[in-house]
Amino acid sequence: MDRYIDLNEVSDGKLYTSNDLVKAGCNDCQGCSACCESMADTIILDPFDIFCLTKGLQTPAASLLYHQIDLGVVDGVILPHIKMEGNANRCPFLDENGRCSIHSFRPGFCRLFPLGRFYENRSFSYFLQTKECKKQNRTKVKVQKWIGLPDFKRYETFICDWHYFLKDLQKPLTEGDVEWAKGVNMEILRRFFLTPYDVSGDFYAQFYERLRGFDGNGWTEK
């Protein structure tokens, strides 16, 4: 999702790598769940998130759709996002104590917060959002440790490739033939989100096999 913002207004003005220390530590939130409420449709899911959710919940993505997950249009692309519940717009995965019930396999958006990503030149850096988290006196932690995923370089490569794959589609999807755009959107949903992954296998190999099916002009079966 593109956000056109002044980094000096929302961050500490610095860009970070995965090996840098950043003041994001919040002492396990201590029961605070403010960032899990009133998020509307902003917790957008990528294919790795779907892989982790279906594996962790032992539930296919199609069964989660319209219950814990909904669909929305993001820069011309139809993508899944967490579906908030009730008057407080709470995450459906919060338990009765306001704690995350899927913390070990939570989405990348949640892992990243309160960090953000700044994309440029087919790559990205991290930045610290200084006005988003209510916790004060946060401690320093290495970015990679904060996100807390194995095979981190492969994860970063995937994040970059997925972002720019969608970015390259943005203009043709929003300015091109409507029926073609609809077909491409349906194929993105089918190929990357709804077609089950082998959760006992390697996600990245499966993702790139699916990605190779897109040749820039249409979808092909390879």
N, CA, C and O of each residue as an XYZ file, in Angstrom:
888
protein
N       0.842     -1.188      0.000
C       0.000      0.000      0.000
C       0.877      1.238      0.000
O       1.733      1.401      0.870
N       0.664      2.113     -0.979
C       1.434      3.346     -1.053
C       0.884      4.380     -0.074
O      -0.326      4.586      0.011
N       1.777      5.021      0.656
C       1.406      6.140      1.505
C       2.369      7.273      1.215
O       3.580      7.127      1.379
N       1.836      8.390      0.787
C       2.675      9.525      0.439
C       2.753     10.449      1.656
O       1.859     11.257      1.904
N       3.850     10.305      2.409
C       3.989     11.003      3.676
C       5.352     11.659      3.758
O       6.285     11.297      3.041
N       5.441     12.632      4.649
C       6.713     13.258      4.969
C       7.313     12.482      6.139
O       6.783     12.520      7.249
N       8.420     11.778      5.890
C       9.015     10.954      6.944
C       9.413     11.766      8.163
O       9.416     11.260      9.285
N       9.749     13.027      7.936
C      10.151     13.869      9.070
C       8.984     14.164     10.005
O       9.192     14.523     11.164
N       7.762     14.016      9.510
C       6.579     14.283     10.333
C       6.135     13.067     11.125
O       5.526     13.211     12.185
N       6.427     11.878     10.631
C       5.903     10.668     11.274
C       6.980      9.796     11.896
O       6.664      8.838     12.602
N       8.247     10.109     11.648
C       9.334      9.264     12.136
C      10.402     10.097     12.829
O      10.262     11.309     12.990
N      11.473      9.418     13.237
C      12.602     10.134     13.837
C      13.564     10.662     12.780
O      14.647     11.150     13.104
N      13.160     10.562     11.511
C      13.968     11.105     10.424
C      15.095     10.208      9.960
O      15.913     10.620      9.139
N      15.153      8.963     10.481
C      16.233      8.057     10.129
C      15.690      6.862      9.348
O      14.527      6.482      9.490
N      16.548      6.288      8.532
C      16.243      5.038      7.850
C      17.155      3.951      8.402
O      18.329      4.195      8.683
N      16.608      2.754      8.553
C      17.329      1.670      9.214
C      17.426      0.443      8.311
O      16.604      0.242      7.417
N      18.447     -0.369      8.565
C      18.553     -1.695      7.958
C      18.109     -2.731      8.984
O      17.832     -2.393     10.134
N      18.044     -3.972      8.573
C      17.595     -5.026      9.478
C      18.568     -5.276     10.619
O      18.195     -5.875     11.628
N      19.813     -4.824     10.475
C      20.826     -5.027     11.514
C      20.962     -3.849     12.467
O      21.757     -3.896     13.406
N      20.198     -2.802     12.233
C      20.283     -1.615     13.091
C      19.422     -1.763     14.339
O      18.442     -2.508     14.353
N      19.808     -1.036     15.386
C      19.004     -0.959     16.597
C      18.006      0.186     16.474
O      18.330      1.258     15.962
N      16.788     -0.058     16.952
C      15.742      0.956     16.863
C      14.895      0.889     18.124
O      14.712     -0.190     18.687
N      14.377      2.020     18.574
C      13.575      2.074     19.798
C      12.143      1.614     19.527
O      11.221      2.418     19.390
N      11.992      0.286     19.457
C      10.676     -0.307     19.206
C      10.220     -1.207     20.339
O       9.037     -1.536     20.416
N      11.136     -1.620     21.232
C      10.790     -2.537     22.307
C       9.755     -1.966     23.252
O       9.902     -0.840     23.728
N       8.698     -2.736     23.532
C       7.591     -2.234     24.355
C       7.316     -3.129     25.559
O       6.228     -3.082     26.134
N       8.307     -3.949     25.944
C       8.154     -4.809     27.126
C       6.916     -5.689     27.015
O       6.105     -5.779     27.936
N       6.793     -6.350     25.834
C       5.699     -7.291     25.586
C       4.325     -6.638     25.713
O       3.344     -7.306     26.037
N       4.260     -5.350     25.461
C       3.004     -4.578     25.444
C       2.322     -4.444     26.807
O       1.538     -3.515     27.005
N       2.600     -5.346     27.747
C       2.031     -5.309     29.099
C       0.510     -5.146     29.070
O      -0.064     -4.322     29.783
N      -0.118     -5.955     28.225
C      -1.580     -5.955     28.180
C      -2.191     -4.919     27.275
O      -3.408     -4.929     27.085
N      -1.413     -4.027     26.708
C      -1.949     -3.013     25.800
C      -2.272     -3.659     24.460
O      -1.470     -4.426     23.927
N      -3.440     -3.350     23.916
C      -3.818     -3.855     22.595
C      -4.328     -2.727     21.699
O      -5.117     -2.958     20.783
N      -3.870     -1.511     21.973
C      -4.360     -0.347     21.240
C      -4.108     -0.467     19.743
O      -4.929     -0.026     18.939
N      -2.963     -1.069     19.358
C      -2.641     -1.174     17.936
C      -3.416     -2.294     17.253
O      -3.283     -2.488     16.045
N      -4.236     -3.045     18.023
C      -5.050     -4.125     17.471
C      -6.510     -3.715     17.356
O      -7.369     -4.557     17.094
N      -6.799     -2.445     17.546
C      -8.158     -1.928     17.491
C      -8.221     -0.716     16.573
O      -7.232     -0.007     16.384
N      -9.399     -0.494     16.008
C      -9.663      0.680     15.163
C      -8.684      0.799     14.000
O      -8.286      1.901     13.623
N      -8.303     -0.341     13.438
C      -7.370     -0.343     12.311
C      -8.078     -0.431     10.964
O      -7.429     -0.425      9.918
N      -9.406     -0.512     10.986
C     -10.206     -0.577      9.764
C      -9.681     -1.695      8.859
O      -9.559     -2.839      9.294
N      -9.368     -1.364      7.594
C      -8.925     -2.384      6.647
C      -7.439     -2.260      6.329
O      -6.998     -2.633      5.242
N      -6.665     -1.732      7.288
C      -5.263     -1.412      6.997
C      -4.294     -2.568      7.218
O      -3.151     -2.489      6.769
N      -4.712     -3.644      7.896
C      -3.803     -4.765      8.125
C      -3.884     -5.695      6.916
O      -4.536     -6.739      6.940
N      -3.196     -5.271      5.868
C      -3.232     -5.979      4.594
C      -2.317     -7.199      4.664
O      -1.223     -7.140      5.225
N      -2.777     -8.289      4.094
C      -2.066     -9.556      4.158
C      -1.354     -9.852      2.840
O      -1.864     -9.550      1.761
N      -0.175    -10.443      2.949
C       0.549    -10.877      1.756
C       0.520    -12.414      1.710
O       0.022    -13.040      2.645
N       1.034    -13.021      0.658
C       0.985    -14.491      0.571
C       1.665    -15.210      1.732
O       1.199    -16.267      2.157
N       2.763    -14.655      2.254
C       3.418    -15.299      3.391
C       2.518    -15.274      4.620
O       2.488    -16.242      5.380
N       1.786    -14.187      4.827
C       0.833    -14.112      5.934
C      -0.225    -15.204      5.816
O      -0.569    -15.862      6.798
N      -0.733    -15.385      4.605
C      -1.751    -16.410      4.386
C      -1.180    -17.795      4.655
O      -1.836    -18.631      5.277
N       0.032    -18.036      4.193
C       0.706    -19.311      4.455
C       0.795    -19.560      5.961
O       0.474    -20.652      6.430
N       1.230    -18.551      6.717
C       1.393    -18.700      8.167
C       0.061    -18.868      8.875
O      -0.049    -19.676      9.797
N      -0.948    -18.122      8.462
C      -2.263    -18.225      9.106
C      -2.896    -19.580      8.837
O      -3.436    -20.200      9.754
N      -2.841    -20.047      7.602
C      -3.458    -21.334      7.296
C      -2.719    -22.473      7.996
O      -3.329    -23.459      8.409
N      -1.396    -22.326      8.123
C      -0.621    -23.342      8.835
C      -0.905    -23.290     10.335
O      -1.157    -24.322     10.957
N      -0.866    -22.095     10.911
C      -1.042    -21.961     12.352
C      -2.447    -22.296     12.820
O      -2.626    -22.881     13.889
N      -3.451    -21.927     12.022
C      -4.842    -22.178     12.387
C      -5.357    -23.508     11.855
O      -6.444    -23.960     12.217
N      -4.557    -24.127     10.989
C      -4.951    -25.381     10.344
C      -6.309    -25.228      9.660
O      -7.195    -26.077      9.764
N      -6.423    -24.104      8.958
C      -7.666    -23.745      8.281
C      -7.332    -23.163      6.919
O      -6.475    -22.284      6.840
N      -7.969    -23.613      5.838
C      -7.677    -23.047      4.518
C      -8.117    -21.594      4.423
O      -9.038    -21.160      5.115
N      -7.442    -20.852      3.555
C      -7.729    -19.420      3.407
C      -9.177    -19.180      3.018
O      -9.788    -18.211      3.467
N      -9.730    -20.051      2.190
C     -11.120    -19.870      1.756
C     -12.089    -19.911      2.927
O     -13.136    -19.265      2.891
N     -11.744    -20.673      3.972
C     -12.612    -20.758      5.155
C     -12.487    -19.530      6.050
O     -13.409    -19.210      6.802
N     -11.353    -18.844      5.972
C     -11.148    -17.625      6.751
C     -11.796    -16.411      6.088
O     -12.144    -15.433      6.751
N     -11.949    -16.495      4.765
C     -12.455    -15.361      4.000
C     -13.876    -15.014      4.426
O     -14.739    -15.883      4.553
N     -14.098    -13.699      4.648
C     -15.364    -13.109      5.076
C     -15.683    -13.401      6.530
O     -16.738    -12.991      7.015
N     -14.814    -14.088      7.235
C     -14.968    -14.284      8.673
C     -13.876    -13.469      9.383
O     -14.139    -12.361      9.850
N     -12.663    -14.009      9.464
C     -11.550    -13.248     10.040
C     -10.833    -12.385      9.003
O     -10.088    -11.470      9.355
N     -11.064    -12.683      7.723
C     -10.394    -11.983      6.626
C     -11.445    -11.435      5.671
O     -12.469    -12.073      5.429
N     -11.186    -10.250      5.130
C     -12.060     -9.656      4.127
C     -11.204     -9.185      2.958
O      -9.977     -9.264      3.016
N     -11.844     -8.697      1.899
C     -11.136     -8.228      0.715
C     -11.345     -6.735      0.539
O     -12.403     -6.203      0.875
N     -10.330     -6.062      0.008
C     -10.420     -4.641     -0.293
C      -9.511     -4.307     -1.461
O      -8.629     -5.088     -1.816
N      -9.729     -3.142     -2.057
C      -8.921     -2.701     -3.189
C      -7.803     -1.802     -2.682
O      -8.051     -0.806     -2.004
N      -6.560     -2.167     -3.021
C      -5.382     -1.412     -2.598
C      -4.587     -1.038     -3.841
O      -3.969     -1.894     -4.473
N      -4.607      0.242     -4.186
C      -3.875      0.726     -5.359
C      -4.225     -0.084     -6.602
O      -3.346     -0.419     -7.397
N      -5.492     -0.393     -6.767
C      -5.962     -1.085     -7.955
C      -5.946     -2.592     -7.865
O      -6.430     -3.261     -8.778
N      -5.401     -3.157     -6.782
C      -5.299     -4.603     -6.621
C      -6.213     -5.050     -5.482
O      -6.227     -4.438     -4.414
N      -6.981     -6.125     -5.715
C      -7.826     -6.686     -4.663
C      -6.964     -7.567     -3.772
O      -6.386     -8.553     -4.228
N      -6.884     -7.198     -2.484
C      -6.030     -7.919     -1.545
C      -6.799     -8.227     -0.255
O      -7.714     -7.488      0.108
N      -6.437     -9.299      0.433
C      -7.080     -9.616      1.713
C      -6.538     -8.769      2.854
O      -5.389     -8.330      2.822
N      -7.364     -8.545      3.851
C      -6.944     -7.854      5.064
C      -7.700     -8.440      6.254
O      -8.746     -9.070      6.095
N      -7.151     -8.220      7.445
C      -7.824     -8.678      8.660
C      -9.149     -7.927      8.808
O      -9.199     -6.711      8.627
N     -10.202     -8.641      9.131
C     -11.538     -8.063      9.267
C     -11.807     -7.733     10.733
O     -11.944     -8.630     11.565
N     -11.880     -6.450     11.039
C     -12.118     -6.017     12.412
C     -13.556     -6.310     12.842
O     -14.458     -6.413     12.009
N     -13.754     -6.442     14.160
C     -15.051     -6.845     14.685
C     -15.607     -5.831     15.680
O     -14.854     -5.137     16.364
N     -16.937     -5.756     15.752
C     -17.625     -5.007     16.795
C     -17.491     -3.494     16.689
O     -16.891     -2.964     15.754
N     -18.069     -2.815     17.676
C     -18.048     -1.356     17.691
C     -16.644     -0.794     17.876
O     -16.343      0.306     17.414
N     -15.779     -1.560     18.559
C     -14.413     -1.097     18.800
C     -13.475     -1.458     17.654
O     -12.291     -1.121     17.681
N     -14.020     -2.157     16.630
C     -13.195     -2.589     15.507
C     -11.958     -3.329     15.999
O     -10.833     -2.970     15.654
N     -12.171     -4.355     16.799
C     -11.073     -5.139     17.362
C     -10.660     -6.242     16.402
O     -11.477     -6.764     15.644
N      -9.391     -6.583     16.445
C      -8.893     -7.706     15.672
C      -9.604     -8.979     16.134
O      -9.727     -9.195     17.340
N     -10.077     -9.827     15.219
C     -10.794    -11.047     15.611
C      -9.907    -12.071     16.308
O     -10.410    -13.045     16.868
N      -8.597    -11.860     16.278
C      -7.679    -12.800     16.903
C      -7.243    -12.362     18.302
O      -6.359    -12.982     18.893
N      -7.852    -11.302     18.840
C      -7.608    -10.926     20.227
C      -8.437    -11.824     21.142
O      -9.607    -12.087     20.863
N      -7.834    -12.295     22.233
C      -8.608    -13.099     23.179
C      -9.330    -12.188     24.178
O      -9.275    -10.964     24.064
N     -10.003    -12.794     25.150
C     -10.808    -12.008     26.098
C      -9.967    -11.098     26.981
O     -10.487    -10.160     27.587
N      -8.666    -11.373     27.054
C      -7.769    -10.522     27.850
C      -7.045     -9.480     27.000
O      -6.134     -8.804     27.478
N      -7.449     -9.359     25.758
C      -6.807     -8.389     24.876
C      -5.426     -8.811     24.416
O      -4.604     -7.970     24.051
N      -5.167    -10.109     24.432
C      -3.867    -10.627     23.998
C      -4.021    -11.331     22.653
O      -5.076    -11.887     22.348
N      -2.967    -11.300     21.863
C      -2.999    -11.886     20.527
C      -2.959    -13.409     20.615
O      -2.027    -13.979     21.184
N      -3.969    -14.062     20.052
C      -4.046    -15.524     20.093
C      -3.250    -16.177     18.967
O      -3.117    -17.400     18.932
N      -2.718    -15.368     18.045
C      -1.933    -15.917     16.929
C      -0.530    -15.304     16.915
O       0.099    -15.198     15.862
N      -0.056    -14.907     18.079
C       1.177    -14.108     18.136
C       2.360    -14.778     17.449
O       3.157    -14.094     16.807
N       2.494    -16.083     17.565
C       3.649    -16.765     16.988
C       3.601    -16.808     15.463
O       4.631    -16.997     14.816
N       2.400    -16.633     14.881
C       2.295    -16.616     13.416
C       1.473    -15.410     12.929
O       0.756    -15.486     11.932
N       1.600    -14.305     13.659
C       0.879    -13.081     13.321
C       1.350    -12.512     11.978
O       2.458    -12.814     11.536
N       0.517    -11.690     11.326
C       0.882    -11.116     10.029
C       2.094    -10.196     10.099
O       2.441     -9.686     11.164
N       2.726     -9.994      8.959
C       3.914     -9.148      8.873
C       3.649     -7.713      9.284
O       4.516     -7.068      9.874
N       2.459     -7.202      8.981
C       2.100     -5.841      9.379
C       2.204     -5.694     10.888
O       2.715     -4.691     11.388
N       1.717     -6.696     11.614
C       1.735     -6.666     13.080
C       3.158     -6.823     13.609
O       3.540     -6.167     14.578
N       3.938     -7.690     12.974
C       5.327     -7.881     13.385
C       6.122     -6.588     13.219
O       6.979     -6.265     14.042
N       5.837     -5.870     12.170
C       6.603     -4.671     11.830
C       6.312     -3.506     12.771
O       7.229     -2.772     13.140
N       5.066     -3.325     13.160
C       4.635     -2.182     13.960
C       5.464     -2.029     15.243
O       5.701     -3.023     15.929
N       5.919     -0.791     15.592
C       5.613      0.495     14.969
C       6.598      0.933     13.883
O       6.737      2.126     13.615
N       7.269     -0.014     13.269
C       8.132      0.320     12.148
C       7.308      0.378     10.863
O       6.190     -0.134     10.795
N       7.884      1.007      9.864
C       7.314      1.022      8.533
C       8.420      0.747      7.536
O       9.593      0.676      7.904
N       8.051      0.591      6.278
C       9.050      0.379      5.227
C       9.010      1.535      4.237
O       7.941      1.999      3.841
N      10.200      1.991      3.845
C      10.337      3.051      2.859
C      10.940      2.438      1.598
O      12.093      2.005      1.594
N      10.144      2.408      0.529
C      10.563      1.749     -0.701
C      11.144      2.762     -1.691
O      10.575      3.832     -1.906
N      12.276      2.411     -2.283
C      12.849      3.216     -3.363
C      13.902      2.379     -4.080
O      14.552      1.525     -3.477
N      14.058      2.640     -5.383
C      15.096      1.995     -6.193
C      15.037      0.474     -6.122
O      16.070     -0.188     -6.018
N      13.832     -0.077     -6.180
C      13.585     -1.524     -6.161
C      14.115     -2.188     -4.889
O      14.461     -3.370     -4.900
N      14.177     -1.440     -3.812
C      14.611     -1.961     -2.526
C      13.811     -1.245     -1.441
O      12.866     -0.519     -1.751
N      14.175     -1.438     -0.175
C      13.482     -0.724      0.890
C      14.365     -0.629      2.130
O      15.301     -1.405      2.324
N      14.024      0.362      2.964
C      14.625      0.532      4.288
C      13.495      0.573      5.302
O      12.322      0.623      4.933
N      13.846      0.551      6.567
C      12.866      0.648      7.640
C      12.890      2.042      8.253
O      13.923      2.711      8.251
N      11.747      2.477      8.777
C      11.708      3.707      9.563
C      10.833      3.481     10.786
O       9.961      2.612     10.788
N      11.074      4.275     11.826
C      10.334      4.157     13.085
C       9.226      5.197     13.129
O       9.491      6.397     13.063
N       7.984      4.738     13.239
C       6.854      5.641     13.390
C       6.804      6.106     14.849
O       6.652      5.284     15.753
N       6.929      7.389     15.078
C       7.059      7.910     16.437
C       5.717      8.305     17.064
O       5.665      8.608     18.256
N       4.625      8.305     16.276
C       3.340      8.771     16.800
C       2.277      7.668     16.824
O       1.122      7.929     17.163
N       2.658      6.447     16.468
C       1.668      5.384     16.337
C       1.495      4.560     17.615
O       0.367      4.257     18.005
N       2.587      4.200     18.262
C       2.519      3.371     19.468
C       2.379      4.251     20.709
O       3.081      5.252     20.854
N       1.455      3.863     21.613
C       1.209      4.664     22.818
C       2.241      4.431     23.909
O       2.324      5.215     24.855
N       3.025      3.373     23.797
C       4.010      3.064     24.816
C       5.125      4.108     24.855
O       5.593      4.568     23.814
N       5.537      4.471     26.048
C       6.617      5.418     26.243
C       7.878      4.676     26.688
O       7.820      3.531     27.137
N       9.011      5.353     26.553
C      10.297      4.801     27.018
C      10.579      3.421     26.414
O      10.997      2.502     27.119
N      10.349      3.287     25.123
C      10.618      2.023     24.455
C      12.125      1.751     24.420
O      12.935      2.677     24.393
N      12.476      0.490     24.422
C      13.883      0.084     24.460
C      14.388     -0.219     23.047
O      13.609     -0.437     22.119
N      15.714     -0.226     22.919
C      16.317     -0.500     21.620
C      16.352     -2.004     21.347
O      16.637     -2.810     22.233
N      16.059     -2.353     20.113
C      16.091     -3.744     19.687
C      16.500     -3.770     18.218
O      16.165     -2.859     17.461
N      17.218     -4.807     17.819
C      17.603     -4.929     16.418
C      16.354     -5.189     15.568
O      15.486     -5.974     15.949
N      16.279     -4.531     14.434
C      15.100     -4.646     13.570
C      14.783     -6.103     13.257
O      13.631     -6.525     13.358
N      15.788     -6.866     12.880
C      15.570     -8.267     12.517
C      14.992     -9.057     13.690
O      14.098     -9.881     13.501
N      15.492     -8.813     14.889
C      14.979     -9.502     16.073
C      13.554     -9.076     16.368
O      12.727     -9.897     16.766
N      13.261     -7.797     16.176
C      11.919     -7.282     16.441
C      10.892     -7.979     15.549
O       9.826     -8.369     16.024
N      11.201     -8.136     14.278
C      10.273     -8.784     13.348
C      10.195    -10.279     13.649
O       9.122    -10.877     13.571
N      11.324    -10.873     13.990
C      11.334    -12.210     14.566
C      10.946    -13.350     13.648
O      10.133    -14.195     14.022
N      11.518    -13.390     12.443
C      11.233    -14.474     11.514
C      12.523    -15.183     11.106
O      13.566    -14.539     10.998
N      12.472    -16.490     10.879
C      13.653    -17.204     10.376
C      13.875    -16.898      8.899
O      13.018    -16.300      8.247
N      15.028    -17.309      8.375
C      15.342    -17.071      6.950
C      15.078    -15.616      6.576
O      14.399    -15.327      5.591
N      15.628    -14.708      7.380
C      15.204    -13.311      7.276
C      15.571    -12.683      5.935
O      14.804    -11.878      5.408
N      16.711    -13.028      5.381
C      17.089    -12.462      4.090
C      16.120    -12.909      2.997
O      15.760    -12.132      2.113
N      15.708    -14.165      3.073
C      14.720    -14.647      2.100
C      13.387    -13.927      2.297
O      12.697    -13.617      1.326
N      13.027    -13.663      3.548
C      11.793    -12.938      3.821
C      11.865    -11.524      3.251
O      10.913    -11.066      2.619
N      12.977    -10.830      3.465
C      13.119     -9.477      2.936
C      13.084     -9.474      1.408
O      12.495     -8.580      0.802
N      13.708    -10.461      0.792
C      13.676    -10.554     -0.671
C      12.252    -10.746     -1.160
O      11.834    -10.117     -2.132
N      11.502    -11.619     -0.483
C      10.098    -11.830     -0.830
C       9.296    -10.544     -0.679
O       8.540    -10.178     -1.579
N       9.453     -9.854      0.451
C       8.716     -8.610      0.692
C       8.972     -7.610     -0.434
O       8.041     -6.977     -0.933
N      10.223     -7.472     -0.825
C      10.592     -6.538     -1.879
C       9.981     -6.963     -3.217
O       9.394     -6.144     -3.924
N      10.119     -8.229     -3.555
C       9.608     -8.721     -4.838
C       8.094     -8.615     -4.904
O       7.554     -8.245     -5.947
N       7.391     -8.932     -3.817
C       5.934     -8.834     -3.793
C       5.486     -7.384     -3.942
O       4.557     -7.094     -4.694
N       6.147     -6.473     -3.224
C       5.785     -5.055     -3.310
C       5.919     -4.540     -4.739
O       5.002     -3.905     -5.260
N       7.039     -4.806     -5.364
C       7.266     -4.249     -6.695
C       6.494     -4.999     -7.773
O       6.218     -4.433     -8.830
N       6.142     -6.249     -7.534
C       5.226     -6.963     -8.419
C       3.881     -6.240     -8.457
O       3.341     -5.984     -9.533
N       3.339     -5.910     -7.277
C       2.079     -5.181     -7.207
C       2.227     -3.759     -7.730
O       1.341     -3.249     -8.415
N       3.340     -3.122     -7.409
C       3.584     -1.754     -7.853
C       3.602     -1.666     -9.379
O       3.045     -0.732     -9.955
N       4.237     -2.635    -10.030
C       4.314     -2.629    -11.489
C       2.952     -2.856    -12.128
O       2.730     -2.455    -13.271
N       2.035     -3.498    -11.400
C       0.696     -3.749    -11.920
C      -0.256     -2.579    -11.702
O      -1.312     -2.510    -12.331
N       0.113     -1.662    -10.816
C      -0.811     -0.608    -10.395
C      -1.343      0.222    -11.556
O      -2.552      0.418    -11.681
N      -0.448      0.704    -12.398
C      -0.883      1.575    -13.501
C      -1.739      0.827    -14.520
O      -2.827      1.297    -14.850
N      -1.282     -0.338    -15.039
C      -2.148     -1.031    -15.999
C      -3.485     -1.459    -15.416
O      -4.482     -1.494    -16.138
N      -3.534     -1.785    -14.134
C      -4.792     -2.203    -13.531
C      -5.767     -1.043    -13.370
O      -6.976     -1.222    -13.517
N      -5.254      0.129    -13.074
C      -6.130      1.283    -12.838
C      -6.444      2.064    -14.110
O      -7.438      2.787    -14.165
N      -5.601      1.921    -15.131
C      -5.793      2.713    -16.352
C      -6.124      1.860    -17.572
O      -6.490      2.399    -18.617
N      -6.002      0.542    -17.458
C      -6.197     -0.331    -18.606
C      -7.615     -0.839    -18.740
O      -8.541     -0.307    -18.129
N      -7.778     -1.881    -19.551
C      -9.071     -2.486    -19.825
C      -9.678     -3.060    -18.543
O      -9.012     -3.780    -17.799
N     -10.936     -2.737    -18.295
C     -11.588     -3.122    -17.048
C     -11.709     -4.640    -16.928
O     -11.450     -5.200    -15.863
N     -12.099     -5.305    -18.010
C     -12.261     -6.753    -17.954
C     -10.924     -7.448    -17.752
O     -10.845     -8.440    -17.027
N      -9.871     -6.936    -18.386
C      -8.534     -7.504    -18.177
C      -8.113     -7.340    -16.725
O      -7.589     -8.270    -16.112
N      -8.349     -6.140    -16.176
C      -7.979     -5.873    -14.785
C      -8.739     -6.790    -13.836
O      -8.175     -7.279    -12.856
N     -10.009     -7.025    -14.120
C     -10.800     -7.924    -13.276
C     -10.231     -9.334    -13.325
O     -10.127    -10.006    -12.299
N      -9.863     -9.778    -14.522
C      -9.302    -11.111    -14.665
C      -7.979    -11.269    -13.939
O      -7.732    -12.294    -13.303
N      -7.126    -10.254    -14.033
C      -5.837    -10.292    -13.350
C      -6.040    -10.319    -11.839
O      -5.363    -11.069    -11.136
N      -6.959     -9.514    -11.342
C      -7.228     -9.489     -9.900
C      -7.743    -10.839     -9.405
O      -7.336    -11.311     -8.344
N      -8.635    -11.455    -10.173
C      -9.144    -12.757     -9.767
C      -8.033    -13.803     -9.775
O      -8.003    -14.693     -8.925
N      -7.117    -13.691    -10.742
C      -6.022    -14.652    -10.809
C      -5.024    -14.439     -9.677
O      -4.472    -15.409     -9.158
N      -4.781    -13.193     -9.286
C      -3.914    -12.916     -8.130
C      -4.505    -13.557     -6.876
O      -3.793    -14.214     -6.117
N      -5.789    -13.368     -6.662
C      -6.439    -13.960     -5.490
C      -6.353    -15.484     -5.522
O      -6.026    -16.120     -4.520
N      -6.649    -16.058     -6.686
C      -6.634    -17.512     -6.787
C      -5.234    -18.068     -6.599
O      -5.018    -18.989     -5.812
N      -4.282    -17.496     -7.334
C      -2.937    -18.065     -7.390
C      -2.169    -17.872     -6.090
O      -1.525    -18.805     -5.610
N      -2.227    -16.676     -5.513
C      -1.365    -16.366     -4.375
C      -2.036    -16.522     -3.019
O      -1.350    -16.621     -2.002
N      -3.376    -16.545     -2.985
C      -4.051    -16.548     -1.687
C      -4.982    -17.735     -1.460
O      -4.960    -18.337     -0.387
N      -5.795    -18.077     -2.449
C      -6.826    -19.079     -2.222
C      -6.389    -20.499     -2.570
O      -6.886    -21.457     -1.977
N      -5.470    -20.649     -3.521
C      -4.948    -21.979     -3.814
C      -4.075    -22.423     -2.646
O      -3.090    -21.754     -2.333
N      -4.408    -23.528     -1.996
C      -3.676    -23.919     -0.776
C      -2.183    -24.132     -1.021
O      -1.770    -24.668     -2.050
N      -1.396    -23.700     -0.054
C       0.040    -23.984     -0.041
C       0.265    -25.299      0.701
O      -0.541    -25.704      1.538
N       1.368    -25.951      0.377
C       1.804    -27.100      1.166
C       2.495    -26.545      2.405
O       3.655    -26.138      2.348
N       1.778    -26.529      3.522
C       2.298    -25.880      4.728
C       3.427    -26.680      5.374
O       4.083    -26.194      6.296
N       3.655    -27.901      4.895
C       4.800    -28.670      5.393
C       6.048    -28.393      4.561
O       7.139    -28.849      4.902
N       5.888    -27.647      3.473
C       7.003    -27.361      2.584
C       7.523    -25.950      2.737
O       7.119    -25.220      3.642
N       8.424    -25.570      1.844
C       9.057    -24.254      1.863
C       8.164    -23.228      1.169
O       7.839    -23.380     -0.009
N       7.771    -22.192      1.891
C       6.887    -21.181      1.314
C       7.522    -20.491      0.123
O       6.879    -20.340     -0.915
N       8.770    -20.069      0.251
C       9.377    -19.224     -0.768
C       9.470    -19.935     -2.110
O       9.231    -19.318     -3.148
N       9.810    -21.214     -2.112
C       9.864    -21.970     -3.360
C       8.492    -22.013     -4.019
O       8.377    -21.876     -5.237
N       7.458    -22.201     -3.214
C       6.099    -22.260     -3.751
C       5.664    -20.901     -4.283
O       5.029    -20.820     -5.335
N       6.001    -19.836     -3.563
C       5.622    -18.499     -4.003
C       6.259    -18.162     -5.348
O       5.576    -17.694     -6.259
N       7.554    -18.397     -5.475
C       8.227    -18.014     -6.714
C       7.805    -18.885     -7.885
O       7.842    -18.438     -9.031
N       7.410    -20.107     -7.619
C       6.857    -20.937     -8.686
C       5.558    -20.324     -9.199
O       5.305    -20.315    -10.403
N       4.740    -19.814     -8.289
C       3.491    -19.164     -8.685
C       3.758    -17.838     -9.383
O       3.083    -17.489    -10.351
N       4.742    -17.106     -8.889
C       5.059    -15.804     -9.475
C       5.521    -15.938    -10.925
O       5.235    -15.072    -11.752
N       6.229    -17.014    -11.229
C       6.721    -17.209    -12.593
C       5.589    -17.396    -13.596
O       5.825    -17.349    -14.803
N       4.363    -17.609    -13.117
C       3.227    -17.767    -14.014
C       2.761    -16.484    -14.654
O       1.908    -16.507    -15.541
N       3.302    -15.372    -14.223
C       2.886    -14.075    -14.777
C       3.979    -13.579    -15.704
O       5.122    -13.419    -15.275
N       3.652    -13.329    -16.979
C       4.671    -12.945    -17.951
C       4.621    -11.481    -18.349
O       5.327    -11.069    -19.270
N       3.796    -10.683    -17.669
C       3.732     -9.257    -17.974
C       2.594     -8.887    -18.895
O       2.165     -7.733    -18.905
N       2.087     -9.837    -19.676
C       0.979     -9.557    -20.599
C      -0.285    -10.324    -20.211
O      -1.400     -9.937    -20.563
N      -0.093    -11.372    -19.509
C      -1.246    -12.170    -19.086
C      -0.755    -13.305    -18.215
O       0.435    -13.424    -17.924
N      -1.684    -14.123    -17.813
C      -1.352    -15.230    -16.927
C      -1.164    -16.497    -17.749
O      -1.964    -16.807    -18.632
N      -0.102    -17.220    -17.446
C       0.170    -18.462    -18.138
C       0.388    -19.562    -17.108
O       0.821    -19.296    -15.987
N       0.094    -20.763    -17.483
C       0.338    -21.903    -16.615
C       1.702    -22.481    -16.967
O       1.899    -22.973    -18.078
N       2.653    -22.423    -16.021
C       4.008    -22.912    -16.262
C       4.337    -23.970    -15.234
O       5.437    -24.523    -15.248
